[in-house]
């Protein structure tokens, strides 16, 4: 009896361990932002890219230097209308084709950096949601074992 129990516990651990272990961070590329309605567009494109990249959760993302090496692409846009701005991010997993979007709005230049932090938190939540909905690899059902009672 103890041998059967040991085999069952071992089998359970082999099955449950991959489900409980955290997924590796996705190789992530943050592209330059497109900027509309703001002065110093060229400088702002790179600045926003750097700010967002620095605020991403390292448990979920690992930054890479090119889109070709990425498993996750983040494409951003910044639009300024008077004093109100909008930051929009497109999240794409090229392997699965999944596409998602998040945004953050704010008022005035003083709210830009806090808005980037809030946007990074939304990206983190969205990545968690996306990873939860990605179908896991199918596991074959255990084969039936015939036990002879001798």
C-alpha positions in Angstrom: 0.0 0.0 0.0 2.7 2.6 0.8 4.3 2.0 -2.6 1.0 2.8 -4.4 0.6 5.9 -2.3 4.2 7.0 -3.1 3.6 6.4 -6.8 0.3 8.4 -6.7 1.9 11.3 -4.9 4.8 11.3 -7.3 2.5 11.3 -10.3 0.5 14.1 -8.8 3.6 16.2 -8.2 4.7 15.7 -11.8 1.4 16.8 -13.1 0.8 19.7 -10.7 4.3 21.2 -10.6 4.2 22.8 -14.1 0.8 24.3 -13.4 2.0 25.9 -10.1 5.3 27.2 -11.5 5.4 30.7 -12.8 5.8 31.2 -16.6 9.1 32.7 -17.8 9.0 36.4 -18.7 8.1 37.1 -22.3 10.8 38.6 -24.5 9.3 42.0 -25.0 10.0 44.7 -27.5 8.6 48.2 -26.9 8.5 50.2 -30.1 8.8 54.0 -30.5 5.6 55.8 -29.8 3.7 57.6 -32.5 3.1 61.2 -31.3 0.3 63.5 -32.3 -0.3 67.1 -31.3 2.8 67.6 -29.2 5.9 69.7 -29.7 9.3 68.0 -29.9 7.7 64.9 -31.4 10.9 63.1 -32.3 12.3 63.5 -28.8 9.1 62.5 -27.2 8.9 59.2 -29.2 12.0 57.9 -27.7 11.3 59.3 -24.2 7.9 57.6 -23.9 9.4 54.4 -25.2 12.1 54.4 -22.5 9.7 55.4 -19.7 7.3 52.6 -20.5 10.0 50.0 -20.9 11.4 51.0 -17.4 8.1 50.5 -15.8 7.2 47.1 -17.1 7.1 44.2 -14.6 10.3 42.2 -14.9 8.5 39.1 -13.7 6.3 39.2 -16.9 8.6 40.9 -19.4 12.2 40.7 -20.5 13.2 43.5 -22.8 14.9 42.8 -26.1 16.4 45.2 -28.6 14.5 44.2 -31.7 11.1 43.1 -32.7 12.5 40.0 -34.5 13.6 38.6 -31.1 10.4 39.4 -29.3 7.5 37.1 -28.2 5.5 40.2 -27.2 5.3 43.5 -29.1 4.1 46.7 -27.4 3.2 49.5 -29.8 2.3 52.9 -28.3 0.8 56.1 -29.3 0.5 59.5 -27.5 -2.1 62.1 -28.6 -2.3 65.5 -27.1 -5.6 67.5 -27.4 -5.3 70.8 -25.6 -4.3 69.9 -22.1 -5.7 66.3 -22.2 -3.5 63.4 -23.4 -4.1 59.8 -24.2 -1.6 57.0 -24.1 -2.7 53.9 -26.0 -0.8 50.6 -26.2 -1.4 47.7 -28.5 -0.2 44.4 -27.0 0.5 41.7 -29.6 1.7 38.1 -29.1 3.0 37.3 -32.7 3.1 33.5 -32.1 -0.6 33.2 -31.3 -1.8 36.3 -33.1 -3.5 37.6 -29.9 -4.0 41.3 -29.9 -5.2 43.4 -27.0 -5.3 47.2 -26.2 -5.0 49.3 -23.1 -5.0 53.0 -22.6 -4.5 55.7 -20.0 -5.6 59.4 -20.1 -4.4 62.4 -18.1 -4.4 66.1 -18.0 -1.3 68.2 -18.2 2.4 67.5 -18.4 2.6 66.8 -14.6 0.3 63.7 -15.0 2.3 62.1 -17.8 4.8 60.1 -15.8 2.2 58.9 -13.2 0.0 57.9 -16.2 2.8 55.8 -17.6 3.0 54.0 -14.3 -0.7 53.3 -14.4 -0.4 52.2 -18.0 2.3 49.7 -17.1 0.1 48.3 -14.3 -2.7 47.8 -16.9 -0.3 46.1 -19.2 0.7 43.8 -16.4 -2.9 42.9 -15.6 -3.6 42.3 -19.3 -0.6 40.1 -19.7 -1.8 38.0 -16.7 -5.2 37.7 -18.3 -3.8 36.8 -21.7 -1.6 34.1 -20.2 -4.5 32.6 -18.2 -6.6 32.3 -21.4 -3.8 30.7 -23.6 -4.7 27.1 -23.9 -2.2 24.8 -22.2 -0.7 21.9 -24.0 -3.0 18.9 -23.9 -2.1 16.1 -21.6 -3.0 12.6 -22.7 -5.3 10.9 -20.2 -3.7 8.1 -18.2 -4.0 4.7 -19.7 -6.1 2.2 -17.9 -4.1 -0.2 -15.8 -5.5 -3.5 -15.1 -4.8 -4.9 -11.7 -5.2 -8.6 -11.1 -6.2 -9.5 -7.6 -4.2 -12.6 -6.9 
